Amino acid sequence: MRKLALVGRILLIVLYLLVIVIGLAVAILLLCGMKLYCIETGSMEPDYPIGSMVVVERVYFESIVEGDVITYVVSDNTVVTHRVVSIDSEHRLLTTKGDNNVVNDASPVSYENVLGKVDFCVPGFGYVFLLLSTRFGKIMLGVLAFGLIGFYIIKRMYYRSLDGEDEGEDGKAGSEGDAADEGPAEGSEEKGAAGMAADQTEENAEVRSDGAEAGEKGEAGALNPGTEM
């Protein structure tokens, strides 16, 4: 039981630390002006697999070079992440292509539609980001947070109750031990008092016996006054 409780406590601490680290990382990225997007198709595999989260940084047009991976918005407000294969500096247009596609994208991308350049990718975390960005995901996150807090409080109360029971049993055992130690001492005191009373009774009996003998001798002398000694 103790081992299972220890394992549960360790797992809970690891979960807390993981949530804190991820939360701090996301908060820092957002504060630094980064944006997070999820790769939902396989056009950029294998470097950017489906379900990956990409961290995008806003950059100037002049800093974009061929080979960079950019995230941009197309006409229907769909967000796309593809690689730059050519640049038209005069018209500020970028030709892009998916790494897993055979041909280039049909239309060049205007710089005004570019959301930023991909700094790095976190495989598998994009689904989590998509879920947390929805209303349902935010509600589930809140429920999870309150659930973890409630579980921690209940667990603490449970362990405190166990500690209280252990202390109560230890105190009871100590009281019984003290009572057992005091028992023989009280018996010895009672025995000593009884012994003193018996000795006093014997002394009184001896005194009465000596007095009786002295009285008998006195009576004998009174009856024989002429007897020479």
HUFENFEN-V153434 format. One record per helix or strand of 2 or more residues. SS is the DSSP state (~ for helix, > for strand). FROM is the first residue (numbers start at 0). TO is the last residue. If there is no record, write none. Layout:
<<SS & FROM & TO> <SS & FROM & TO>>
//
This chain:
<<~ & 1 & 30> <> & 34 & 37> <> & 52 & 56> <~ & 60 & 62> <> & 68 & 72> <> & 78 & 87> <> & 92 & 96> <> & 108 & 109> <~ & 110 & 112> <> & 113 & 121> <~ & 125 & 132> <~ & 134 & 222>>
//
